[in-house]
Amino acid sequence: MTRLNSNRMLVIGVVIALVAPPLLTLILARLPTSEARAYVFLYLGIVVSLGLLTGLIPALVAAAMSSVLGDYFFLSPVGSLSLVNLSDVLYLVIFFATASGVGSVAALRRRAIIEARHLTRTLGEANTEMERLYREQAASARTAVRLAQTQQQISALRDADRVRRELLQNVSHELRTPLASILTGATVLLGRADVSGAVRDGLMGIVTQSRRLDRLVGDMLDLARIEGHALELRLEPTDMRDAVEAAVARLKQTRPTRDVLVTMEAGALEAVADWDRLGQVLDNLLVNADRYAPPTTPIEIEVAHGARGTIVTRVIDHGPGVDPALRDRIFERFVRDEQSGTEGTGLGLAIVRGIIEAHAGRIWLDDPDDGGGAVFAFTLPAVPLEAARPEPAVTDPAQVP
């Protein structure tokens, strides 16, 4: 763009150098010759102006045009380019040299101005770029500081969480030993015939609360293992029919009057699961349903094949349902429905979710079909049919195709 502008100014300057001296000559030609020679310096003004505005070449062209026109119109003999007097020759040479020198100086001045403007523009662009880089550098520095602070906070939170889990696990381990001694001692005392009724009632309270505390300690240990990704599973093909029947039988031992309706899909219902941990999941869900459902209503269990090679189990109660404010947090630890008036630590569902997710399954709170109660559903990976039903071995060579 700069080169194009320079070429354009050069062309314009040459055109002016070819036009301006003749125009000035037409004006001076109207004056007497003596007076006209006195105004010859006006040619220098044209040369200087062209040198300052358009450059050296137009200034030299104007100087040459001015010398020729001055010789032809104002030096004897007028109307001819020949020179008779030596003084006229000297005058013409001095004029051309002066015009050329002045034009050169003006052109140099113009070039210096152009270079100064270009340098000023370059410096301005450099300053703008430096300001941009400084702002970006400052923003990067602030981002780096925030990132370092965030990393420190994350590291501190990780350390605090690790210390919390270790403390929880250690305290739970330390509590189990005296709890076992208290429970054993109280149970032995209950078996003695010489214990009075009041003492027996006190011992029963000790046994009940000790078992409750033991369950709480066990839940805390399980939660610590789950959050520490240290939950050990013995995965094997597990018949969901057997697992559900065993869980129902355990519930009947403590709540013999509770009705449980079990619905199983026809065919094989084998999941890849740890028998003990699956029983813990079912026990938690059944105890939770028994805690919230009215005594006269049954608990329903439905087991069927789900999508993508899974088995879906649903535990349904007909109680008041889950508070809408707790639906999104129901599987978090220490979350429980305070309005129900029932006892609980709020760890059961968090443990259930941890165990199910450790099995590569999923658990969620489903919507009841009749609009009441709570429906807890979970999935487990199903045993592939070819693994569940292997082909019988061929022992007769005659049967081999």
Secondary structure, DSSP 8 states (H G I E B T S, - for coil): -HHHHHHHHHHHHHHHHHHHHHHHHHHHHTS-HHHHHHTTHHHHHHHHHHHHHT-HHHHHHHHHHHHHHHHHHHSSSTTSS---SHHHHHHHHHHHHHHHHHHHHHHHHHHHHHHHHHHHHHHHHHHHHHHHHHHHHHHHHHHHHHHHHHHHHHHHHHHHHHHHHHHHHHHHHHHHHHHHHHHHHHHHHHT-TT--HHHHHHHHHHHHHHHHHHHHHHHHHHHHHHHTT------EEEEHHHHHHHHHHHHHHH-TT--EEEEE-SS--EEEE-HHHHHHHHHHHHHHHHHHS-TTS-EEEEEEEETTTEEEEEEEE-SS---GGGGGGTTSTT---GGG-----S-HHHHHHHHHHHTT-EEEEE--TTS-SEEEEEEEEB--HHHHS-------GGG--
